[in-house]
Amino acid sequence: MGRHDHHLHEGESLKDAARDQLTEKGEQWTDMRAAVFDALAGFEKPASAYDIAEAVSKAQGRRVAANSVYRILDLFVSSNLAMRVESANAYVANSHPGCLHDCIFLICDDCGQIKHIDDDKLTGGVRDAATEAGFEPSRPVIEVRGKCGECA
């Protein structure tokens, strides 16, 4: 399939797509899950569970524990609503939750911005190599660190 484009969502469209994706999987879209998703989607850069817990706490006027946010983020990742940037221990909202692909993250070491790209040929090659080595891959993680175009 190679590189391809998605229908990217933002704002209310993103929230609606996330809610629909989650409920199609048989999960509930609770007020807390909606608050965590809103906070996550509001960040310009990858956010940690602590960043998200702080944003939700401010929005709700009460303390929200990071461990509660972690559980919700785990659900969001398994439901394709969010993606985890492994090397940063942070999360980003998936702007195309209806599409399931192995992601490649380009991470700027200077400004912290990330760019997410999909290249099924490349990630398929990684999956094939793992399988040939006798390993059953569940989720390839490909992250490239360097400088974005603005910082270079």
C-alpha positions in Angstrom: 0.0 0.0 0.0 2.9 2.4 0.7 2.2 5.9 1.8 -1.4 7.1 1.8 -3.7 9.8 3.1 -6.4 9.6 5.7 -9.5 11.6 6.5 -8.0 13.6 9.3 -10.3 14.9 12.0 -9.9 17.9 14.2 -12.0 19.7 16.9 -15.5 18.4 17.4 -15.1 16.1 14.3 -12.2 14.4 16.1 -14.1 14.0 19.3 -17.1 12.6 17.5 -14.9 10.1 15.6 -13.1 9.0 18.8 -16.4 8.6 20.6 -17.9 6.6 17.7 -14.8 4.4 17.5 -14.8 3.6 21.2 -18.6 2.8 21.4 -18.3 0.6 18.3 -15.8 -1.5 20.3 -18.5 -1.9 23.0 -16.9 0.6 25.4 -18.7 3.6 27.1 -17.8 7.2 26.3 -17.9 8.5 29.9 -17.5 12.1 31.1 -14.0 11.3 32.4 -13.0 9.6 29.1 -14.3 12.6 27.2 -12.4 15.0 29.5 -9.1 13.0 29.0 -9.6 12.9 25.3 -10.3 16.7 25.1 -7.2 17.4 27.2 -5.1 15.0 25.0 -6.4 16.5 21.8 -5.7 20.0 23.1 -1.9 19.5 23.3 0.3 20.7 20.5 3.0 18.2 21.4 3.0 14.7 22.8 1.7 14.8 26.4 2.5 12.7 29.4 -0.3 11.2 31.6 0.8 13.8 34.2 0.3 16.6 31.7 -3.1 15.3 30.9 -4.1 14.8 34.5 -3.1 18.4 35.3 -5.1 19.7 32.3 -8.2 17.7 33.3 -7.8 18.7 37.0 -7.7 22.4 36.0 -10.7 22.0 33.7 -12.8 20.2 36.3 -11.6 22.1 39.4 -10.6 18.9 41.2 -7.6 16.7 41.4 -7.5 13.9 38.9 -4.9 11.2 39.5 -2.4 10.3 36.8 -3.0 6.5 37.4 -6.7 7.0 36.3 -5.5 8.9 33.2 -3.0 6.0 32.4 -5.9 3.5 32.5 -7.9 5.6 30.1 -4.9 6.2 27.8 -4.3 2.5 27.7 -7.9 2.0 26.5 -7.5 4.8 24.0 -4.3 3.3 22.6 -5.9 -0.2 22.3 -8.9 1.4 20.7 -6.8 3.4 18.2 -7.9 6.8 19.6 -4.4 7.7 20.8 -0.9 6.7 19.9 2.0 6.3 22.4 5.3 7.9 21.6 7.5 5.3 23.3 10.8 7.3 23.6 9.0 10.2 25.2 6.6 8.2 27.3 3.9 10.5 26.0 0.7 10.3 23.9 -0.9 12.0 21.0 -4.5 11.9 19.8 -5.0 9.9 16.7 -6.5 12.3 14.1 -7.7 9.3 12.0 -9.1 6.8 14.6 -11.0 4.8 11.9 -7.7 3.8 10.2 -5.4 1.2 11.8 -1.8 1.3 10.7 1.6 0.9 12.2 2.8 4.4 12.8 6.2 6.0 12.2 7.0 9.0 14.4 9.4 11.7 13.4 10.5 13.5 16.6 12.3 16.8 16.8 14.9 16.8 19.5 14.9 20.6 19.7 11.3 21.7 19.8 9.6 18.4 20.7 7.1 18.4 17.8 6.3 15.1 16.2 5.1 14.2 12.8 3.2 11.0 12.3 3.5 9.3 9.0 2.2 5.9 7.7 4.2 3.8 5.3 2.7 0.3 5.1 5.5 -1.0 2.9 8.1 0.0 5.5 6.2 -1.2 8.6 5.2 -4.3 6.7 8.8 -5.0 6.1 9.5 -4.7 9.8 6.7 -7.1 10.6 8.0 -9.6 7.9 11.5 -9.4 9.3 10.3 -10.1 12.8 8.2 -13.0 11.6 11.1 -14.5 9.7 13.1 -14.3 12.9 10.5 -16.4 14.7 8.9 -13.5 16.5 5.2 -12.7 16.4 4.9 -8.9 16.2 1.9 -7.2 17.7 2.8 -3.6 17.2 6.0 -2.3 15.5 7.3 0.9 17.0 9.3 3.1 14.7 10.5 6.4 15.9 13.1 8.7 14.2 14.7 11.4 16.2 16.3 14.4 14.7 15.4 18.0 13.7 12.2 19.1 12.1 12.3 21.4 9.1 11.8 24.5 11.2 14.6 23.7 13.6 17.1 22.4 11.0 
